[in-house]
Amino acid sequence: LISYEELYKNQPRNTQYFTKIIECHQQLQSFDQAEKLLQKEYNASQRPQLLIDLGYNFKLQKNEKEANKNYEKAIASIEKTINHVFSIAQRFEQKGLYDYALLSFEKAQSLDSKLNFNYQIGVLYGQTGKTDLMIEKFLDESYTNQNSVQIIQNQFSRFMNDNPDENFSISLRKSLIQRAQKDQDLFWNSYLSWFYTNQKDYGNA
């Protein structure tokens, strides 16, 4: 803590040092001091990520009511500056608060229907074990933004390799077949071919 305070004193705009100071106070269970510093910094900068840090400081004290109140204020701030959604969602992810990260992206999309966070939402669904929802989001994104196909297929491959009971592969195949039958678009035939090749089922591919 002393080392980071010295570094921060010399570089007061370095947010990484400030974050480390807060983490040190929390490790030392100096929650009141962490809250005081976070509130002061928020009053000065109005950075919404600090509301998440403040909420997390309450969470560490098992004060879920105050924690959630600050998380919700961070999400509400997206109405004022929609571009903050990425930094807000990222901070929620860093704290393991995936449901709030999802709410952040959903809030931004509700404010501007032209925004597309299918990929980011798909990743969050995967992190929270909602793999069926992840599959649908990733396939929607693959079709609407075909430049993203490779990176999404890499994500699918990782899940198939990490899922020895094959439930994920079965769900993905089912969804791809349904789309191929419904849309009759060769795009889905190509996707199915990739899927079967990944499964070493070359006859179906």
N, C-alpha and C positions, 0 to 999 in steps of 0.2 A: 504494500500500500504506500509506504513512504517513497519507494522508488518511482512508482507511477505518478504520485503527487508532484514529485520533483520534475519529472518529464513534462507533465501537463502544465506546470507553472511556466516552463520555458516555451511550450508550444500550446497555448490555450485554445487554439482552433482545431487541435487534433482530437477528433471525436473518439478515436480508438483508445487513446489514453483515458479519456473520461469514462468510457464503458468499462475499462479494466478497473478503474477506481471504484465504480459502483459494484462490480463483481467481487472485489476484495472486501468491501463493507458487508456485502451479503454473506460471503464465506465466514466473516467474523461475527455474523448475526447483528451487525450494527444497522438494523433496518431503518431506524429513525433518521440516522445520518444519511443513508442512501436516499431516502424519500426527500429529505431536505435539499440535497444536491440536485436530484432529478427535477423537483418542482422549480427550483431556482433556474436551472438550465432551460426548462420548458418555457417559463415566463419570459426568458430573454430571447429565445430562438423560435418558439412556437413549432418546433419540429414534432410531427405527430408520432414518430417512432418513440419519443420519450414518454408518451402516454402509455405505450405498450410496456416499456421498461418499468414505469411507475406501477402499472397494473401487476406486472410480474413480481415486483417487490412485495405487493400485498399478498399475492398468491403464495409466496414463500412463507408468509406469516399465517397461511390458511384463512385469509380474509377474502373469500371468493366474491363476496358482494362488491367490495371496493375494487377488486381486480377486474371484474366484468364491467363495472362502470367505466373504468379507464379504457378498456379495450373497445367498448362501444363508442366512446368519445373519439378514439382514433379512427374508427370506421366512418363515423359521421363527418369527420374532417375531409373525407374524400369528396363530399358535396362542394366544398369550397375550392379545392385544388385536386382535380381528378388525376393529374399526373403523379400524385403521391401514392397511388395505389400499389405500385411496384415496391417501393421502399417499405410501405406499411405491411404488405403481404410477406415480404422477405423477413421482416423483423418477427412477425408472428411465427413463421416457419422456424427461424433460429431458436425460438423459445419452445418449439414443439407444439404450438397452438394452431394445428392445421385447420380445424373447423373455422377459426377466425380468419385465417388466411383465405379460405374459400369464400367466406362472407365478404371479404374485402373486394375480391374480383367480381363477385355477384353484384355488389353495390355499384361498382363502377359501370358494369354492363347495364344495370337498370337505369343509370343516369344517361348513358350514351349507347344506344343499340348498335352503333357502328363498331364499337370496340369488340375485339375477339380475343378472349383469354382461354379458348378451348384447350390449348396445350398446357398452360399453367394449371388449369383446373384438373385436367387429366392426371398430371403428375401428383397433385395433392390427393386425388381419389386413390391413386396407387399407394401413397404413403399412409393412408388411413385404412387400407385393406378393402376399399370399395372397388374391387377390380372390374366388376360388370359395368359400373358407371364410367370407370376409366376407359374401358374398351370403347364404349359408345362415343365418349368425348374425343378420343384419339382418332377414331374412324371418321367422325364428322370433320375434324381438322384436316385429316389426310385428303379428304375429298375436296374441301373448299380451298385448301392451300396445299397444292400438290408438291410444292417445294419442300414441304415438311415431312414427306413420306419416309425418307431415309432415316431421319432422326427418330420418328415414331416407331418405325419397324425395329430399330435398335432397342428401344424401350420394351417393345413386345418380346423381342428375343431374350432380353434379360429376365423378364418375368417367366417366360416359358422354361428357361434353364434353371431358374430358382424355385420352380414349382413342381417337385417330383411326382405329385399325385395326379398331374395332368388336368386338373379341373380348369385351370386357366386356359390351356390349349383348347379344351373342349368348348369353353365359352367363346373364345375368339373365333374358332372355326364356325360355330353356329351363327354368330353375328355376321360373319363374312358371307356365308351361304345365303342368309336371309336377305342381305343387301343385294347380292348378285341376282337373286330371283326377283326381287322387287323392282330394281332399277334397270336391269338388263344392260348395264353399262360395262363395257370391256375393262374399265378401271378396276372393277371388283374381281373380274376373272384374273387379272394380273396380280391382284393382291392375294387371291387364293393360291395362285401358282407359287408366289413367294412363301406363303404359309406352309404349303405342302413340301416345298423344297427345304425349308427350315426343319421340318419334321422328318426329312429324308424319305418322304413318301413320293418318289419320283414319278410313279405311274399316274397318280392323281394330279401331280404338278403338270 
